[in-house]
């Protein structure tokens, strides 16, 4: 009874194993790709920190970079845990499969041994001849000849099955050793990352103390940047207001409400299409992270200082290309003092605004496709490369993070 039960579940495992294996292999590749991407970004931040130290010391920028590295290392540790769990699952699955194969091999070997014994007992030529000539008719003798042929053929087949099962067991054993080695390596990486997190937390605390010792200097620096940013924000609001007025005059529509674009049927269709892509828009730079969030929030170190961002800052690599997040028309390009080039792209009554561009590849009035390159991000004197990205609906500032595809 037990043998039949075991064979039944062995058969179920055999037919479902390829499907499970394919799904698991896909998961393993995703985890490996994610681990490599995180390691690559950590390496890029290390390079940026080295580059920063070649310029005038910027502790606030260093703090931001270390904070990002800590976040990435925590994600990396989480990913390593998932990879270790996956390999554990793979090892356990292969151990179970090995047990099933061993049981199957034992059963086949036993059957084969019984067959050999039976063949041995009747191996003599005389006994075979007697078996044939003792037949009561020619038809029965013919059937006995066929039986002997089938018996010999079955013996060969069973011998091949035994050989195949043994080879499968050997391959499975090799895979188990490979998986255990991979697990050991991942666990070693996990421990190293945990130590690096501890060291970087200590380094972060040292940078915080360094900033606090020069509190007046950094508070003055923060206030100066806030005033500059407020000036740029007012300039952008004024530019949008003028663009709305110009667009409405061109459409020969005089509106009492001067803060809204007049929409043609085509413009309304595009705006509707844009609004339906909330949360799935591509990132304006391929490799980036949000270094400063949208809206009013306390400063990371000086909690009593409030910081107001009208968009999000995307930290990226030097030389990164900027892409349009959606199809539309270039409304205008402005060289803003302290903000480099800024490109405005219109999508019905929505605007996407790309600030701090060193180079611009488009011109006003040009039709733009989704993901089309529009320029290159500028890098400042401290080696920091950030794109200031804004989304407006008419004159209303929107949180771009809610519109971009979740990473």
C-alpha positions in Angstrom: 0.0 0.0 0.0 2.8 2.4 1.0 4.7 1.6 -2.3 1.6 2.6 -4.4 1.1 5.8 -2.4 4.8 6.7 -2.8 4.7 6.0 -6.6 1.5 8.1 -7.0 3.1 11.1 -5.3 6.3 10.5 -7.2 4.2 10.7 -10.5 2.6 14.0 -9.3 6.0 15.4 -8.5 7.3 14.3 -11.9 4.5 16.0 -13.9 4.4 19.2 -11.9 8.2 19.6 -11.3 9.0 21.3 -14.7 6.3 23.9 -14.2 7.5 24.7 -10.7 11.1 24.7 -11.8 10.4 27.2 -14.6 8.5 29.6 -12.2 11.2 29.3 -9.6 14.0 29.9 -12.2 12.2 33.1 -13.2 12.1 34.3 -9.6 15.8 33.5 -9.1 16.7 35.5 -12.1 14.7 38.5 -10.9 16.3 38.3 -7.4 19.8 38.1 -9.0 19.1 41.0 -11.3 17.7 43.1 -8.4 20.8 42.3 -6.3 23.1 43.3 -9.1 21.2 46.6 -9.7 21.4 47.5 -6.0 25.1 46.7 -5.9 25.7 48.8 -9.0 23.8 51.8 -7.5 25.8 51.5 -4.3 29.0 51.5 -6.3 27.9 54.6 -8.2 27.2 56.5 -5.0 30.7 55.5 -3.7 32.1 57.0 -6.9 30.1 60.1 -6.5 31.3 60.5 -2.9 34.9 60.2 -4.0 34.2 62.8 -6.7 32.6 65.1 -4.1 35.7 65.0 -1.9 37.8 66.3 -4.8 35.7 69.5 -4.6 34.9 71.8 -1.7 33.6 69.8 1.3 29.8 69.6 1.3 28.7 67.7 4.5 25.0 68.1 3.7 25.5 66.4 0.3 27.7 63.7 1.9 24.9 63.1 4.5 22.3 62.7 1.7 24.6 60.2 -0.2 25.3 58.1 2.9 21.6 58.1 3.8 20.8 56.8 0.3 23.5 54.1 0.6 22.1 52.9 3.9 18.7 52.6 2.3 20.1 50.7 -0.6 22.1 48.3 1.6 18.9 47.6 3.7 17.1 46.8 0.4 20.1 44.6 -0.6 20.0 42.7 2.7 16.2 42.2 2.2 16.9 40.9 -1.3 19.7 38.6 0.0 17.3 37.1 2.6 14.8 36.4 -0.2 17.6 34.7 -2.3 18.7 32.6 0.7 15.0 31.6 1.4 14.6 30.7 -2.3 17.7 28.5 -2.3 16.6 26.9 1.0 13.3 26.0 -0.7 15.2 24.7 -3.8 17.4 22.5 -1.6 14.5 21.1 0.3 12.6 20.5 -2.9 15.6 18.7 -4.4 16.1 16.6 -1.2 12.5 15.5 -1.5 12.9 14.7 -5.2 16.1 12.8 -4.4 14.2 10.6 -1.8 11.5 9.9 -4.4 14.1 8.9 -7.0 15.9 6.7 -4.5 12.7 4.9 -3.6 11.9 4.5 -7.3 15.4 3.2 -8.0 15.2 0.7 -5.1 11.8 -0.6 -6.5 13.2 -0.9 -10.0 16.4 -2.6 -8.8 14.3 -5.1 -6.7 12.1 -5.9 -9.7 15.2 -6.3 -11.9 16.9 -8.6 -9.4 13.7 -10.8 -9.2 13.8 -10.9 -13.0 17.5 -11.9 -13.1 16.8 -14.7 -10.6 13.9 -15.9 -12.6 16.0 -15.8 -15.8 18.9 -17.6 -14.0 16.6 -20.4 -12.8 15.5 -21.0 -16.4 18.8 -20.0 -18.2 19.7 -23.3 -19.7 19.1 -23.9 -23.4 17.4 -27.1 -22.6 14.8 -25.4 -20.3 14.1 -22.9 -23.0 13.7 -25.6 -25.6 11.5 -27.6 -23.3 9.4 -24.4 -22.7 8.9 -24.1 -26.5 8.4 -27.8 -27.4 6.1 -28.4 -24.6 3.6 -26.1 -26.3 0.3 -27.9 -27.3 0.1 -26.1 -30.6 2.2 -24.1 -33.1 0.3 -21.0 -32.2 1.1 -21.5 -28.5 4.8 -22.1 -29.3 4.8 -18.9 -31.4 3.3 -16.9 -28.5 6.0 -18.4 -26.2 8.7 -17.2 -28.6 7.2 -13.7 -28.5 7.1 -13.8 -24.7 10.8 -14.7 -24.5 11.7 -11.9 -26.8 9.6 -9.4 -24.9 11.1 -10.6 -21.6 14.6 -10.0 -22.9 13.6 -6.6 -24.3 12.0 -5.6 -21.0 15.2 -6.7 -19.1 17.3 -4.3 -21.3 14.7 -1.5 -20.8 14.8 -1.9 -17.0 18.6 -1.9 -17.1 18.5 1.4 -19.0 15.9 2.9 -16.6 18.2 2.0 -13.7 21.1 3.7 -15.4 19.0 6.9 -16.2 17.7 7.1 -12.6 21.3 6.7 -11.3 22.5 9.5 -13.6 19.5 11.7 -12.5 20.4 11.1 -8.9 24.1 12.1 -9.6 22.9 15.3 -11.3 20.6 16.1 -8.4 23.4 15.5 -5.9 25.7 17.9 -7.9 22.9 20.5 -8.0 22.4 20.2 -4.2 26.2 20.8 -3.6 26.0 23.8 -6.0 22.9 25.2 -4.2 24.5 24.8 -0.8 27.7 26.6 -2.0 25.6 29.4 -3.4 23.7 29.7 -0.1 26.9 29.9 1.8 28.2 32.7 -0.5 24.9 34.6 -0.2 25.0 34.2 3.6 28.6 35.5 3.6 27.4 38.6 1.5 24.6 39.1 3.9 26.9 39.2 6.9 29.3 41.6 5.1 26.4 44.0 4.2 25.2 44.0 7.8 28.7 45.1 8.9 28.8 47.8 6.2 25.4 49.1 7.5 26.8 49.4 11.0 30.0 51.3 9.7 27.9 53.6 7.5 25.5 54.4 10.4 28.5 55.4 12.4 29.9 57.5 9.5 26.4 59.1 9.1 26.4 60.1 12.8 29.9 61.6 12.5 28.7 63.7 9.5 25.6 64.8 11.5 27.8 65.9 14.4 30.1 67.7 11.9 27.1 69.6 10.5 25.7 70.5 13.9 29.1 71.9 15.0 28.8 74.4 12.1 25.1 74.9 12.6 25.1 78.6 11.7 27.0 78.0 8.5 24.7 75.2 7.3 21.5 77.0 8.3 22.6 80.1 6.4 23.4 77.8 3.4 19.9 76.2 3.6 18.2 79.6 3.9 20.1 80.9 0.9 19.1 77.9 -1.2 15.5 78.2 -0.1 15.4 81.9 -1.2 17.0 80.9 -4.5 14.4 78.1 -5.0 11.5 80.4 -4.0 12.7 82.9 -6.6 12.8 80.1 -9.3 9.4 78.8 -8.3 7.9 82.4 -8.6 9.5 82.7 -12.0 8.1 79.4 -13.2 4.6 80.3 -11.9 4.8 83.6 -13.8 6.1 81.8 -17.0 3.1 79.4 -16.8 0.6 82.2 -16.3 2.0 84.0 -19.4 1.9 80.8 -21.4 -1.7 80.3 -20.4 -2.6 83.8 -21.5 -0.7 83.4 -24.8 -2.3 80.0 -25.5 -5.8 81.4 -24.9 -5.2 84.5 -27.0 -4.0 82.2 -29.8 -7.2 80.2 -29.5 -9.1 83.5 -29.6 -10.7 82.6 -26.2 -10.8 85.3 -23.6 -11.5 83.7 -20.3 -12.2 85.4 -17.0 -10.2 82.7 -15.3 -6.6 83.4 -16.4 -5.2 80.4 -14.6 -6.5 77.7 -16.9 -5.6 76.6 -20.4 -8.5 76.6 -22.9 -8.7 73.1 -24.3 -9.5 72.2 -27.9 -11.2 68.7 -28.4 -7.7 67.4 -29.3 -6.2 69.0 -26.2 -9.0 67.6 -23.9 -8.4 64.1 -25.3 -4.6 64.4 -24.6 -5.2 65.7 -21.1 -7.6 62.8 -20.4 -5.1 60.4 -21.7 -2.4 61.9 -19.5 -4.6 61.8 -16.4 -5.3 58.1 -17.0 -1.6 57.4 -16.8 -1.3 58.6 -13.2 1.1 56.2 -11.4 2.5 54.6 -14.5 4.4 57.4 -16.2 8.1 56.4 -17.0 10.8 58.1 -15.0 12.4 61.2 -16.8 15.8 59.7 -16.1 16.5 55.9 -16.3 18.7 55.5 -13.3 17.7 57.8 -10.5 16.2 58.0 -7.0 14.1 60.7 -5.3 16.6 62.7 -3.2 14.1 65.4 -2.2 10.4 64.8 -2.0 7.4 67.1 -2.9 5.8 69.5 -0.5 6.5 71.0 3.0 8.6 68.8 5.3 11.1 69.2 8.1 14.8 69.2 7.2 16.5 65.9 7.7 18.9 67.2 10.3 17.5 70.5 11.5 13.9 69.4 12.3 12.7 72.9 13.2 13.5 74.1 9.7 10.8 73.5 7.1 11.6 72.8 3.5 9.1 73.3 0.7 9.6 71.6 -2.7 7.3 72.4 -5.6 8.5 69.2 -7.4 10.8 66.3 -6.7 14.6 66.1 -7.1 15.9 63.1 -8.9 19.6 62.3 -8.1 21.3 60.6 -11.0 24.6 59.9 -12.7 26.7 62.6 -14.4 25.8 62.9 -18.1 22.4 61.3 -17.7 19.9 62.0 -20.5 16.4 63.3 -19.7 13.3 61.8 -21.3 9.8 63.2 -21.8 7.4 61.2 -19.5 4.5 61.6 -22.0 3.7 62.7 -25.5 3.0 66.4 -25.9 4.3 69.7 -27.3 7.3 71.7 -26.1 5.7 74.9 -24.7 8.9 76.8 -24.0 12.5 76.5 -23.0 13.9 78.9 -20.4 17.4 79.6 -19.1 16.7 80.3 -15.4 19.4 81.9 -13.3 20.5 79.3 -10.7 18.4 76.6 -12.4 20.2 76.2 -15.8 17.8 75.3 -18.7 14.2 74.3 -18.0 12.0 72.6 -20.5 8.2 72.9 -20.4 6.1 70.2 -22.2 2.4 70.7 -22.5 -0.1 67.7 -22.4 -3.5 69.4 -22.8 -3.9 71.4 -19.6 -1.1 69.4 -17.9 2.5 70.5 -17.9 5.7 68.5 -17.1 8.7 70.6 -16.3 12.3 69.5 -16.4 14.8 71.7 -14.6 18.6 71.9 -14.3 19.4 70.8 -17.9 22.9 71.4 -19.2 22.0 70.6 -22.8 18.6 70.8 -24.6 17.8 68.7 -27.7 14.3 70.1 -28.5 12.8 73.5 -29.5 9.5 75.3 -28.7 6.5 74.0 -30.7 8.1 70.6 -31.3 5.9 67.5 -31.0 7.4 65.1 -28.5 6.9 61.4 -28.0 6.9 59.4 -24.7 10.5 58.6 -23.6 12.0 60.9 -26.3 15.3 62.4 -25.1 15.0 66.1 -24.5 18.3 67.0 -22.9 21.1 66.2 -20.4 21.2 66.9 -16.6 23.7 69.4 -15.3 26.3 68.5 -12.6 27.1 71.2 -10.0 30.5 72.2 -8.6 30.2 69.5 -5.8 29.7 66.7 -8.3 25.9 66.5 -7.6 23.7 65.6 -10.6 20.0 66.3 -9.9 17.0 66.8 -12.1 14.2 69.0 -10.7 11.0 67.5 -12.0 7.6 69.2 -11.7 4.0 68.4 -12.8 1.3 71.1 -13.0 -2.3 71.0 -13.9 -2.9 74.5 -15.2 -1.5 76.5 -12.2 -1.9 73.7 -9.6 1.3 72.0 -8.4 1.0 68.2 -8.3 3.2 65.6 -6.5 5.2 64.0 -9.4 6.0 60.9 -7.2 2.3 59.9 -7.4 2.4 60.0 -11.2 5.6 58.0 -11.8 5.8 54.3 -12.1 6.7 52.7 -8.7 10.2 51.2 -8.7 
